[in-house]
């Protein structure tokens, strides 16, 4: 699925079962692969101020491999990766 990064920011995120997860606030990019690796539900500036950075990223990120569809909202699979 080829998209511009700017098309993803601010979109709502829901699961395939309809649960609302939040909005895209930031992204983690894998520059070696040239692809989005994770969607963040909080802005990275706010996450980076946390004392436990790894836990804060874990709680507020969605692996991009879970994305099933991107249109008006982003639909992600229910299964964790």
N, CA, C and O atoms as a Maestro MAE file, in Angstrom:
{
 s_m_m2io_version
 :::
 2.0.0
}

f_m_ct {
 s_m_title
 :::
 protein
 m_atom[324] {
  # First column is atom index #
  i_m_mmod_type
  r_m_x_coord
  r_m_y_coord
  r_m_z_coord
  i_m_residue_number
  s_m_chain_name
  s_m_pdb_residue_name
  s_m_pdb_atom_name
  i_m_atomic_number
  :::
  1 25 0.850 -1.164 0.000 1 A "UNK " " N  " 7
  2 3 0.000 0.000 0.000 1 A "UNK " " CA " 6
  3 2 0.901 1.234 0.000 1 A "UNK " " C  " 6
  4 15 1.583 1.512 0.986 1 A "UNK " " O  " 8
  5 25 0.900 1.957 -1.092 2 A "UNK " " N  " 7
  6 3 1.739 3.141 -1.249 2 A "UNK " " CA " 6
  7 2 0.940 4.393 -0.922 2 A "UNK " " C  " 6
  8 15 -0.064 4.698 -1.566 2 A "UNK " " O  " 8
  9 25 1.412 5.117 0.104 3 A "UNK " " N  " 7
  10 3 0.784 6.360 0.531 3 A "UNK " " CA " 6
  11 2 1.861 7.366 0.856 3 A "UNK " " C  " 6
  12 15 3.001 7.005 1.147 3 A "UNK " " O  " 8
  13 25 1.496 8.608 0.806 4 A "UNK " " N  " 7
  14 3 2.381 9.653 1.316 4 A "UNK " " CA " 6
  15 2 2.190 9.701 2.834 4 A "UNK " " C  " 6
  16 15 1.084 9.510 3.339 4 A "UNK " " O  " 8
  17 25 3.265 9.954 3.535 5 A "UNK " " N  " 7
  18 3 3.182 10.031 4.994 5 A "UNK " " CA " 6
  19 2 2.177 11.088 5.420 5 A "UNK " " C  " 6
  20 15 1.447 10.895 6.393 5 A "UNK " " O  " 8
  21 25 2.134 12.191 4.708 6 A "UNK " " N  " 7
  22 3 1.218 13.270 5.067 6 A "UNK " " CA " 6
  23 2 -0.243 12.841 4.989 6 A "UNK " " C  " 6
  24 15 -1.098 13.468 5.614 6 A "UNK " " O  " 8
  25 25 -0.543 11.798 4.242 7 A "UNK " " N  " 7
  26 3 -1.917 11.302 4.127 7 A "UNK " " CA " 6
  27 2 -2.352 10.503 5.349 7 A "UNK " " C  " 6
  28 15 -3.545 10.268 5.538 7 A "UNK " " O  " 8
  29 25 -1.413 10.087 6.171 8 A "UNK " " N  " 7
  30 3 -1.708 9.230 7.320 8 A "UNK " " CA " 6
  31 2 -1.943 10.036 8.597 8 A "UNK " " C  " 6
  32 15 -2.791 9.671 9.412 8 A "UNK " " O  " 8
  33 25 -1.202 11.124 8.776 9 A "UNK " " N  " 7
  34 3 -1.296 11.917 10.015 9 A "UNK " " CA " 6
  35 2 -2.727 12.369 10.281 9 A "UNK " " C  " 6
  36 15 -3.425 12.846 9.386 9 A "UNK " " O  " 8
  37 25 -3.147 12.206 11.533 10 A "UNK " " N  " 7
  38 3 -4.457 12.687 11.966 10 A "UNK " " CA " 6
  39 2 -5.607 11.739 11.700 10 A "UNK " " C  " 6
  40 15 -6.713 11.968 12.190 10 A "UNK " " O  " 8
  41 25 -5.381 10.689 10.942 11 A "UNK " " N  " 7
  42 3 -6.470 9.749 10.658 11 A "UNK " " CA " 6
  43 2 -6.837 8.970 11.918 11 A "UNK " " C  " 6
  44 15 -5.985 8.651 12.747 11 A "UNK " " O  " 8
  45 25 -8.128 8.675 12.035 12 A "UNK " " N  " 7
  46 3 -8.592 7.831 13.120 12 A "UNK " " CA " 6
  47 2 -8.152 6.400 12.870 12 A "UNK " " C  " 6
  48 15 -7.941 5.990 11.728 12 A "UNK " " O  " 8
  49 25 -8.017 5.646 13.954 13 A "UNK " " N  " 7
  50 3 -7.600 4.246 13.863 13 A "UNK " " CA " 6
  51 2 -8.645 3.392 14.561 13 A "UNK " " C  " 6
  52 15 -9.006 3.655 15.708 13 A "UNK " " O  " 8
  53 25 -9.133 2.364 13.862 14 A "UNK " " N  " 7
  54 3 -10.082 1.426 14.450 14 A "UNK " " CA " 6
  55 2 -9.624 0.001 14.149 14 A "UNK " " C  " 6
  56 15 -8.872 -0.238 13.205 14 A "UNK " " O  " 8
  57 25 -10.094 -0.943 14.972 15 A "UNK " " N  " 7
  58 3 -9.797 -2.346 14.720 15 A "UNK " " CA " 6
  59 2 -10.837 -2.917 13.767 15 A "UNK " " C  " 6
  60 15 -11.857 -2.283 13.499 15 A "UNK " " O  " 8
  61 25 -10.580 -4.095 13.266 16 A "UNK " " N  " 7
  62 3 -11.531 -4.744 12.368 16 A "UNK " " CA " 6
  63 2 -12.847 -5.058 13.077 16 A "UNK " " C  " 6
  64 15 -13.870 -5.270 12.426 16 A "UNK " " O  " 8
  65 25 -12.822 -5.087 14.402 17 A "UNK " " N  " 7
  66 3 -14.064 -5.305 15.149 17 A "UNK " " CA " 6
  67 2 -14.762 -3.992 15.519 17 A "UNK " " C  " 6
  68 15 -15.806 -4.010 16.170 17 A "UNK " " O  " 8
  69 25 -14.186 -2.847 15.104 18 A "UNK " " N  " 7
  70 3 -14.827 -1.553 15.305 18 A "UNK " " CA " 6
  71 2 -14.388 -0.773 16.529 18 A "UNK " " C  " 6
  72 15 -14.926 0.303 16.789 18 A "UNK " " O  " 8
  73 25 -13.424 -1.282 17.294 19 A "UNK " " N  " 7
  74 3 -12.940 -0.564 18.482 19 A "UNK " " CA " 6
  75 2 -12.072 0.622 18.057 19 A "UNK " " C  " 6
  76 15 -11.149 0.471 17.256 19 A "UNK " " O  " 8
  77 25 -12.380 1.806 18.603 20 A "UNK " " N  " 7
  78 3 -11.593 3.003 18.316 20 A "UNK " " CA " 6
  79 2 -10.320 2.981 19.156 20 A "UNK " " C  " 6
  80 15 -10.371 2.788 20.371 20 A "UNK " " O  " 8
  81 25 -9.188 3.178 18.504 21 A "UNK " " N  " 7
  82 3 -7.904 3.171 19.203 21 A "UNK " " CA " 6
  83 2 -7.317 4.560 19.382 21 A "UNK " " C  " 6
  84 15 -6.506 4.766 20.285 21 A "UNK " " O  " 8
  85 25 -7.700 5.509 18.557 22 A "UNK " " N  " 7
  86 3 -7.165 6.862 18.648 22 A "UNK " " CA " 6
  87 2 -6.896 7.428 17.268 22 A "UNK " " C  " 6
  88 15 -7.528 7.036 16.288 22 A "UNK " " O  " 8
  89 25 -5.952 8.353 17.203 23 A "UNK " " N  " 7
  90 3 -5.570 9.005 15.946 23 A "UNK " " CA " 6
  91 2 -4.068 8.885 15.745 23 A "UNK " " C  " 6
  92 15 -3.311 8.720 16.702 23 A "UNK " " O  " 8
  93 25 -3.654 8.969 14.501 24 A "UNK " " N  " 7
  94 3 -2.224 8.949 14.177 24 A "UNK " " CA " 6
  95 2 -1.627 10.287 14.594 24 A "UNK " " C  " 6
  96 15 -1.971 11.331 14.040 24 A "UNK " " O  " 8
  97 25 -0.739 10.244 15.565 25 A "UNK " " N  " 7
  98 3 -0.062 11.458 16.028 25 A "UNK " " CA " 6
  99 2 1.359 11.547 15.496 25 A "UNK " " C  " 6
  100 15 1.900 12.638 15.312 25 A "UNK " " O  " 8
  101 25 1.963 10.379 15.248 26 A "UNK " " N  " 7
  102 3 3.338 10.355 14.750 26 A "UNK " " CA " 6
  103 2 3.604 8.985 14.147 26 A "UNK " " C  " 6
  104 15 2.786 8.074 14.266 26 A "UNK " " O  " 8
  105 25 4.742 8.849 13.506 27 A "UNK " " N  " 7
  106 3 5.108 7.590 12.862 27 A "UNK " " CA " 6
  107 2 6.554 7.252 13.183 27 A "UNK " " C  " 6
  108 15 7.377 8.141 13.405 27 A "UNK " " O  " 8
  109 25 6.853 5.965 13.206 28 A "UNK " " N  " 7
  110 3 8.237 5.508 13.283 28 A "UNK " " CA " 6
  111 2 8.562 4.938 11.908 28 A "UNK " " C  " 6
  112 15 7.872 4.049 11.410 28 A "UNK " " O  " 8
  113 25 9.620 5.463 11.304 29 A "UNK " " N  " 7
  114 3 10.006 5.098 9.948 29 A "UNK " " CA " 6
  115 2 11.256 4.221 9.991 29 A "UNK " " C  " 6
  116 15 12.212 4.527 10.704 29 A "UNK " " O  " 8
  117 25 11.243 3.141 9.232 30 A "UNK " " N  " 7
  118 3 12.433 2.313 9.032 30 A "UNK " " CA " 6
  119 2 13.092 2.821 7.756 30 A "UNK " " C  " 6
  120 15 12.641 2.516 6.652 30 A "UNK " " O  " 8
  121 25 14.150 3.588 7.910 31 A "UNK " " N  " 7
  122 3 14.785 4.214 6.754 31 A "UNK " " CA " 6
  123 2 15.527 3.208 5.889 31 A "UNK " " C  " 6
  124 15 15.709 3.446 4.694 31 A "UNK " " O  " 8
  125 25 15.960 2.091 6.462 32 A "UNK " " N  " 7
  126 3 16.621 1.067 5.651 32 A "UNK " " CA " 6
  127 2 15.644 0.429 4.676 32 A "UNK " " C  " 6
  128 15 15.986 0.178 3.520 32 A "UNK " " O  " 8
  129 25 14.416 0.165 5.146 33 A "UNK " " N  " 7
  130 3 13.392 -0.429 4.281 33 A "UNK " " CA " 6
  131 2 12.596 0.616 3.514 33 A "UNK " " C  " 6
  132 15 11.922 0.297 2.535 33 A "UNK " " O  " 8
  133 25 12.676 1.864 3.961 34 A "UNK " " N  " 7
  134 3 11.906 2.926 3.326 34 A "UNK " " CA " 6
  135 2 10.424 2.789 3.570 34 A "UNK " " C  " 6
  136 15 9.611 3.081 2.693 34 A "UNK " " O  " 8
  137 25 10.063 2.337 4.785 35 A "UNK " " N  " 7
  138 3 8.659 2.069 5.087 35 A "UNK " " CA " 6
  139 2 8.319 2.491 6.514 35 A "UNK " " C  " 6
  140 15 9.195 2.624 7.369 35 A "UNK " " O  " 8
  141 25 7.025 2.698 6.747 36 A "UNK " " N  " 7
  142 3 6.538 2.968 8.095 36 A "UNK " " CA " 6
  143 2 6.606 1.667 8.880 36 A "UNK " " C  " 6
  144 15 6.153 0.630 8.397 36 A "UNK " " O  " 8
  145 25 7.165 1.708 10.084 37 A "UNK " " N  " 7
  146 3 7.202 0.488 10.900 37 A "UNK " " CA " 6
  147 2 6.138 0.515 11.985 37 A "UNK " " C  " 6
  148 15 5.597 -0.531 12.343 37 A "UNK " " O  " 8
  149 25 5.825 1.704 12.519 38 A "UNK " " N  " 7
  150 3 4.812 1.806 13.570 38 A "UNK " " CA " 6
  151 2 4.057 3.120 13.481 38 A "UNK " " C  " 6
  152 15 4.581 4.135 13.021 38 A "UNK " " O  " 8
  153 25 2.822 3.071 13.930 39 A "UNK " " N  " 7
  154 3 1.976 4.250 14.075 39 A "UNK " " CA " 6
  155 2 1.957 4.595 15.557 39 A "UNK " " C  " 6
  156 15 1.775 3.715 16.398 39 A "UNK " " O  " 8
  157 25 2.142 5.860 15.880 40 A "UNK " " N  " 7
  158 3 2.114 6.297 17.278 40 A "UNK " " CA " 6
  159 2 0.813 7.024 17.583 40 A "UNK " " C  " 6
  160 15 0.346 7.852 16.800 40 A "UNK " " O  " 8
  161 25 0.238 6.701 18.730 41 A "UNK " " N  " 7
  162 3 -1.001 7.330 19.182 41 A "UNK " " CA " 6
  163 2 -0.722 8.600 19.981 41 A "UNK " " C  " 6
  164 15 -1.645 9.343 20.315 41 A "UNK " " O  " 8
  165 25 0.543 8.847 20.285 42 A "UNK " " N  " 7
  166 3 0.994 10.076 20.939 42 A "UNK " " CA " 6
  167 2 2.144 10.632 20.121 42 A "UNK " " C  " 6
  168 15 2.847 9.890 19.435 42 A "UNK " " O  " 8
  169 25 2.330 11.927 20.194 43 A "UNK " " N  " 7
  170 3 3.445 12.578 19.521 43 A "UNK " " CA " 6
  171 2 4.758 12.111 20.146 43 A "UNK " " C  " 6
  172 15 4.867 12.017 21.368 43 A "UNK " " O  " 8
  173 25 5.751 11.818 19.310 44 A "UNK " " N  " 7
  174 3 7.036 11.320 19.799 44 A "UNK " " CA " 6
  175 2 7.693 12.277 20.784 44 A "UNK " " C  " 6
  176 15 8.383 11.832 21.701 44 A "UNK " " O  " 8
  177 25 7.494 13.587 20.613 45 A "UNK " " N  " 7
  178 3 8.054 14.547 21.571 45 A "UNK " " CA " 6
  179 2 7.522 14.281 22.973 45 A "UNK " " C  " 6
  180 15 8.276 14.351 23.943 45 A "UNK " " O  " 8
  181 25 6.237 13.979 23.089 46 A "UNK " " N  " 7
  182 3 5.645 13.689 24.400 46 A "UNK " " CA " 6
  183 2 6.114 12.347 24.936 46 A "UNK " " C  " 6
  184 15 6.376 12.216 26.132 46 A "UNK " " O  " 8
  185 25 6.221 11.358 24.076 47 A "UNK " " N  " 7
  186 3 6.674 10.029 24.500 47 A "UNK " " CA " 6
  187 2 8.117 10.088 24.967 47 A "UNK " " C  " 6
  188 15 8.469 9.461 25.966 47 A "UNK " " O  " 8
  189 25 8.951 10.827 24.265 48 A "UNK " " N  " 7
  190 3 10.383 10.865 24.586 48 A "UNK " " CA " 6
  191 2 10.670 11.505 25.939 48 A "UNK " " C  " 6
  192 15 11.772 11.359 26.468 48 A "UNK " " O  " 8
  193 25 9.706 12.202 26.498 49 A "UNK " " N  " 7
  194 3 9.886 12.815 27.823 49 A "UNK " " CA " 6
  195 2 9.595 11.843 28.958 49 A "UNK " " C  " 6
  196 15 9.832 12.158 30.124 49 A "UNK " " O  " 8
  197 25 9.090 10.678 28.626 50 A "UNK " " N  " 7
  198 3 8.741 9.677 29.627 50 A "UNK " " CA " 6
  199 2 9.998 9.064 30.241 50 A "UNK " " C  " 6
  200 15 11.029 8.945 29.580 50 A "UNK " " O  " 8
  201 25 9.899 8.678 31.513 51 A "UNK " " N  " 7
  202 3 11.030 8.030 32.175 51 A "UNK " " CA " 6
  203 2 11.274 6.635 31.618 51 A "UNK " " C  " 6
  204 15 12.421 6.196 31.527 51 A "UNK " " O  " 8
  205 25 10.209 5.936 31.244 52 A "UNK " " N  " 7
  206 3 10.333 4.597 30.679 52 A "UNK " " CA " 6
  207 2 9.940 4.650 29.208 52 A "UNK " " C  " 6
  208 15 8.816 4.310 28.837 52 A "UNK " " O  " 8
  209 25 10.880 5.080 28.384 53 A "UNK " " N  " 7
  210 3 10.631 5.317 26.968 53 A "UNK " " CA " 6
  211 2 10.122 4.064 26.252 53 A "UNK " " C  " 6
  212 15 9.154 4.136 25.494 53 A "UNK " " O  " 8
  213 25 10.758 2.934 26.482 54 A "UNK " " N  " 7
  214 3 10.364 1.700 25.785 54 A "UNK " " CA " 6
  215 2 8.938 1.299 26.117 54 A "UNK " " C  " 6
  216 15 8.190 0.889 25.229 54 A "UNK " " O  " 8
  217 25 8.555 1.408 27.362 55 A "UNK " " N  " 7
  218 3 7.193 1.059 27.773 55 A "UNK " " CA " 6
  219 2 6.179 2.033 27.181 55 A "UNK " " C  " 6
  220 15 5.101 1.630 26.744 55 A "UNK " " O  " 8
  221 25 6.525 3.295 27.170 56 A "UNK " " N  " 7
  222 3 5.621 4.312 26.613 56 A "UNK " " CA " 6
  223 2 5.416 4.104 25.113 56 A "UNK " " C  " 6
  224 15 4.302 4.262 24.613 56 A "UNK " " O  " 8
  225 25 6.476 3.754 24.398 57 A "UNK " " N  " 7
  226 3 6.334 3.451 22.969 57 A "UNK " " CA " 6
  227 2 5.489 2.202 22.785 57 A "UNK " " C  " 6
  228 15 4.619 2.176 21.915 57 A "UNK " " O  " 8
  229 25 5.724 1.168 23.580 58 A "UNK " " N  " 7
  230 3 4.960 -0.067 23.475 58 A "UNK " " CA " 6
  231 2 3.465 0.170 23.675 58 A "UNK " " C  " 6
  232 15 2.640 -0.364 22.934 58 A "UNK " " O  " 8
  233 25 3.122 0.973 24.679 59 A "UNK " " N  " 7
  234 3 1.717 1.252 24.981 59 A "UNK " " CA " 6
  235 2 1.039 2.122 23.930 59 A "UNK " " C  " 6
  236 15 -0.176 2.043 23.750 59 A "UNK " " O  " 8
  237 25 1.806 2.942 23.244 60 A "UNK " " N  " 7
  238 3 1.222 3.940 22.342 60 A "UNK " " CA " 6
  239 2 1.584 3.736 20.881 60 A "UNK " " C  " 6
  240 15 1.555 4.686 20.100 60 A "UNK " " O  " 8
  241 25 1.924 2.508 20.499 61 A "UNK " " N  " 7
  242 3 2.260 2.257 19.097 61 A "UNK " " CA " 6
  243 2 1.505 1.050 18.561 61 A "UNK " " C  " 6
  244 15 1.099 0.154 19.302 61 A "UNK " " O  " 8
  245 25 1.334 1.063 17.257 62 A "UNK " " N  " 7
  246 3 0.685 -0.029 16.537 62 A "UNK " " CA " 6
  247 2 1.617 -0.414 15.403 62 A "UNK " " C  " 6
  248 15 1.976 0.417 14.570 62 A "UNK " " O  " 8
  249 25 2.005 -1.680 15.380 63 A "UNK " " N  " 7
  250 3 2.863 -2.169 14.314 63 A "UNK " " CA " 6
  251 2 2.148 -1.983 12.975 63 A "UNK " " C  " 6
  252 15 0.993 -2.383 12.827 63 A "UNK " " O  " 8
  253 25 2.825 -1.383 12.010 64 A "UNK " " N  " 7
  254 3 2.181 -1.083 10.730 64 A "UNK " " CA " 6
  255 2 1.790 -2.348 9.969 64 A "UNK " " C  " 6
  256 15 0.950 -2.288 9.072 64 A "UNK " " O  " 8
  257 25 2.378 -3.478 10.308 65 A "UNK " " N  " 7
  258 3 2.007 -4.742 9.662 65 A "UNK " " CA " 6
  259 2 0.566 -5.139 9.990 65 A "UNK " " C  " 6
  260 15 -0.024 -5.959 9.286 65 A "UNK " " O  " 8
  261 25 0.000 -4.566 11.052 66 A "UNK " " N  " 7
  262 3 -1.398 -4.841 11.415 66 A "UNK " " CA " 6
  263 2 -2.390 -4.082 10.542 66 A "UNK " " C  " 6
  264 15 -3.579 -4.398 10.555 66 A "UNK " " O  " 8
  265 25 -1.929 -3.087 9.782 67 A "UNK " " N  " 7
  266 3 -2.830 -2.258 8.974 67 A "UNK " " CA " 6
  267 2 -3.447 -3.105 7.862 67 A "UNK " " C  " 6
  268 15 -2.751 -3.759 7.086 67 A "UNK " " O  " 8
  269 25 -4.772 -3.068 7.816 68 A "UNK " " N  " 7
  270 3 -5.526 -3.803 6.796 68 A "UNK " " CA " 6
  271 2 -6.000 -2.880 5.677 68 A "UNK " " C  " 6
  272 15 -6.074 -3.286 4.518 68 A "UNK " " O  " 8
  273 25 -6.323 -1.626 6.036 69 A "UNK " " N  " 7
  274 3 -6.870 -0.694 5.056 69 A "UNK " " CA " 6
  275 2 -6.639 0.738 5.525 69 A "UNK " " C  " 6
  276 15 -6.698 1.033 6.719 69 A "UNK " " O  " 8
  277 25 -6.377 1.615 4.569 70 A "UNK " " N  " 7
  278 3 -6.262 3.045 4.854 70 A "UNK " " CA " 6
  279 2 -7.203 3.761 3.902 70 A "UNK " " C  " 6
  280 15 -7.033 3.703 2.684 70 A "UNK " " O  " 8
  281 25 -8.198 4.437 4.465 71 A "UNK " " N  " 7
  282 3 -9.107 5.262 3.671 71 A "UNK " " CA " 6
  283 2 -9.422 6.484 4.525 71 A "UNK " " C  " 6
  284 15 -8.509 7.230 4.879 71 A "UNK " " O  " 8
  285 25 -10.674 6.706 4.861 72 A "UNK " " N  " 7
  286 3 -11.015 7.814 5.766 72 A "UNK " " CA " 6
  287 2 -10.461 7.547 7.163 72 A "UNK " " C  " 6
  288 15 -10.128 8.477 7.898 72 A "UNK " " O  " 8
  289 25 -10.368 6.278 7.517 73 A "UNK " " N  " 7
  290 3 -9.756 5.841 8.770 73 A "UNK " " CA " 6
  291 2 -8.765 4.732 8.451 73 A "UNK " " C  " 6
  292 15 -8.746 4.200 7.341 73 A "UNK " " O  " 8
  293 25 -7.946 4.392 9.433 74 A "UNK " " N  " 7
  294 3 -7.016 3.276 9.290 74 A "UNK " " CA " 6
  295 2 -7.623 2.099 10.045 74 A "UNK " " C  " 6
  296 15 -7.964 2.210 11.222 74 A "UNK " " O  " 8
  297 25 -7.752 0.985 9.361 75 A "UNK " " N  " 7
  298 3 -8.295 -0.224 9.960 75 A "UNK " " CA " 6
  299 2 -7.140 -1.178 10.234 75 A "UNK " " C  " 6
  300 15 -6.362 -1.503 9.337 75 A "UNK " " O  " 8
  301 25 -7.037 -1.624 11.492 76 A "UNK " " N  " 7
  302 3 -5.970 -2.547 11.879 76 A "UNK " " CA " 6
  303 2 -6.589 -3.847 12.379 76 A "UNK " " C  " 6
  304 15 -7.692 -3.866 12.926 76 A "UNK " " O  " 8
  305 25 -5.846 -4.932 12.175 77 A "UNK " " N  " 7
  306 3 -6.273 -6.223 12.674 77 A "UNK " " CA " 6
  307 2 -6.259 -6.249 14.189 77 A "UNK " " C  " 6
  308 15 -5.510 -5.507 14.824 77 A "UNK " " O  " 8
  309 25 -7.075 -7.090 14.755 78 A "UNK " " N  " 7
  310 3 -7.174 -7.210 16.214 78 A "UNK " " CA " 6
  311 2 -5.979 -7.927 16.817 78 A "UNK " " C  " 6
  312 15 -5.671 -7.740 17.994 78 A "UNK " " O  " 8
  313 25 -5.311 -8.740 16.027 79 A "UNK " " N  " 7
  314 3 -4.220 -9.543 16.557 79 A "UNK " " CA " 6
  315 2 -2.974 -8.708 16.817 79 A "UNK " " C  " 6
  316 15 -2.595 -7.890 15.979 79 A "UNK " " O  " 8
  317 25 -2.335 -8.900 17.964 80 A "UNK " " N  " 7
  318 3 -1.072 -8.187 18.228 80 A "UNK " " CA " 6
  319 2 0.056 -8.847 17.451 80 A "UNK " " C  " 6
  320 15 0.011 -10.046 17.175 80 A "UNK " " O  " 8
  321 25 1.068 -8.060 17.099 81 A "UNK " " N  " 7
  322 3 2.261 -8.602 16.428 81 A "UNK " " CA " 6
  323 2 3.468 -8.394 17.290 81 A "UNK " " C  " 6
  324 15 4.573 -8.779 16.908 81 A "UNK " " O  " 8
  :::
 }
 m_bond[323] {
  # First column is bond index #
  i_m_from
  i_m_to
  i_m_order
  :::
  1 1 2 1
  2 2 3 1
  3 3 4 2
  4 3 5 1
  5 5 6 1
  6 6 7 1
  7 7 8 2
  8 7 9 1
  9 9 10 1
  10 10 11 1
  11 11 12 2
  12 11 13 1
  13 13 14 1
  14 14 15 1
  15 15 16 2
  16 15 17 1
  17 17 18 1
  18 18 19 1
  19 19 20 2
  20 19 21 1
  21 21 22 1
  22 22 23 1
  23 23 24 2
  24 23 25 1
  25 25 26 1
  26 26 27 1
  27 27 28 2
  28 27 29 1
  29 29 30 1
  30 30 31 1
  31 31 32 2
  32 31 33 1
  33 33 34 1
  34 34 35 1
  35 35 36 2
  36 35 37 1
  37 37 38 1
  38 38 39 1
  39 39 40 2
  40 39 41 1
  41 41 42 1
  42 42 43 1
  43 43 44 2
  44 43 45 1
  45 45 46 1
  46 46 47 1
  47 47 48 2
  48 47 49 1
  49 49 50 1
  50 50 51 1
  51 51 52 2
  52 51 53 1
  53 53 54 1
  54 54 55 1
  55 55 56 2
  56 55 57 1
  57 57 58 1
  58 58 59 1
  59 59 60 2
  60 59 61 1
  61 61 62 1
  62 62 63 1
  63 63 64 2
  64 63 65 1
  65 65 66 1
  66 66 67 1
  67 67 68 2
  68 67 69 1
  69 69 70 1
  70 70 71 1
  71 71 72 2
  72 71 73 1
  73 73 74 1
  74 74 75 1
  75 75 76 2
  76 75 77 1
  77 77 78 1
  78 78 79 1
  79 79 80 2
  80 79 81 1
  81 81 82 1
  82 82 83 1
  83 83 84 2
  84 83 85 1
  85 85 86 1
  86 86 87 1
  87 87 88 2
  88 87 89 1
  89 89 90 1
  90 90 91 1
  91 91 92 2
  92 91 93 1
  93 93 94 1
  94 94 95 1
  95 95 96 2
  96 95 97 1
  97 97 98 1
  98 98 99 1
  99 99 100 2
  100 99 101 1
  101 101 102 1
  102 102 103 1
  103 103 104 2
  104 103 105 1
  105 105 106 1
  106 106 107 1
  107 107 108 2
  108 107 109 1
  109 109 110 1
  110 110 111 1
  111 111 112 2
  112 111 113 1
  113 113 114 1
  114 114 115 1
  115 115 116 2
  116 115 117 1
  117 117 118 1
  118 118 119 1
  119 119 120 2
  120 119 121 1
  121 121 122 1
  122 122 123 1
  123 123 124 2
  124 123 125 1
  125 125 126 1
  126 126 127 1
  127 127 128 2
  128 127 129 1
  129 129 130 1
  130 130 131 1
  131 131 132 2
  132 131 133 1
  133 133 134 1
  134 134 135 1
  135 135 136 2
  136 135 137 1
  137 137 138 1
  138 138 139 1
  139 139 140 2
  140 139 141 1
  141 141 142 1
  142 142 143 1
  143 143 144 2
  144 143 145 1
  145 145 146 1
  146 146 147 1
  147 147 148 2
  148 147 149 1
  149 149 150 1
  150 150 151 1
  151 151 152 2
  152 151 153 1
  153 153 154 1
  154 154 155 1
  155 155 156 2
  156 155 157 1
  157 157 158 1
  158 158 159 1
  159 159 160 2
  160 159 161 1
  161 161 162 1
  162 162 163 1
  163 163 164 2
  164 163 165 1
  165 165 166 1
  166 166 167 1
  167 167 168 2
  168 167 169 1
  169 169 170 1
  170 170 171 1
  171 171 172 2
  172 171 173 1
  173 173 174 1
  174 174 175 1
  175 175 176 2
  176 175 177 1
  177 177 178 1
  178 178 179 1
  179 179 180 2
  180 179 181 1
  181 181 182 1
  182 182 183 1
  183 183 184 2
  184 183 185 1
  185 185 186 1
  186 186 187 1
  187 187 188 2
  188 187 189 1
  189 189 190 1
  190 190 191 1
  191 191 192 2
  192 191 193 1
  193 193 194 1
  194 194 195 1
  195 195 196 2
  196 195 197 1
  197 197 198 1
  198 198 199 1
  199 199 200 2
  200 199 201 1
  201 201 202 1
  202 202 203 1
  203 203 204 2
  204 203 205 1
  205 205 206 1
  206 206 207 1
  207 207 208 2
  208 207 209 1
  209 209 210 1
  210 210 211 1
  211 211 212 2
  212 211 213 1
  213 213 214 1
  214 214 215 1
  215 215 216 2
  216 215 217 1
  217 217 218 1
  218 218 219 1
  219 219 220 2
  220 219 221 1
  221 221 222 1
  222 222 223 1
  223 223 224 2
  224 223 225 1
  225 225 226 1
  226 226 227 1
  227 227 228 2
  228 227 229 1
  229 229 230 1
  230 230 231 1
  231 231 232 2
  232 231 233 1
  233 233 234 1
  234 234 235 1
  235 235 236 2
  236 235 237 1
  237 237 238 1
  238 238 239 1
  239 239 240 2
  240 239 241 1
  241 241 242 1
  242 242 243 1
  243 243 244 2
  244 243 245 1
  245 245 246 1
  246 246 247 1
  247 247 248 2
  248 247 249 1
  249 249 250 1
  250 250 251 1
  251 251 252 2
  252 251 253 1
  253 253 254 1
  254 254 255 1
  255 255 256 2
  256 255 257 1
  257 257 258 1
  258 258 259 1
  259 259 260 2
  260 259 261 1
  261 261 262 1
  262 262 263 1
  263 263 264 2
  264 263 265 1
  265 265 266 1
  266 266 267 1
  267 267 268 2
  268 267 269 1
  269 269 270 1
  270 270 271 1
  271 271 272 2
  272 271 273 1
  273 273 274 1
  274 274 275 1
  275 275 276 2
  276 275 277 1
  277 277 278 1
  278 278 279 1
  279 279 280 2
  280 279 281 1
  281 281 282 1
  282 282 283 1
  283 283 284 2
  284 283 285 1
  285 285 286 1
  286 286 287 1
  287 287 288 2
  288 287 289 1
  289 289 290 1
  290 290 291 1
  291 291 292 2
  292 291 293 1
  293 293 294 1
  294 294 295 1
  295 295 296 2
  296 295 297 1
  297 297 298 1
  298 298 299 1
  299 299 300 2
  300 299 301 1
  301 301 302 1
  302 302 303 1
  303 303 304 2
  304 303 305 1
  305 305 306 1
  306 306 307 1
  307 307 308 2
  308 307 309 1
  309 309 310 1
  310 310 311 1
  311 311 312 2
  312 311 313 1
  313 313 314 1
  314 314 315 1
  315 315 316 2
  316 315 317 1
  317 317 318 1
  318 318 319 1
  319 319 320 2
  320 319 321 1
  321 321 322 1
  322 322 323 1
  323 323 324 2
  :::
 }
}
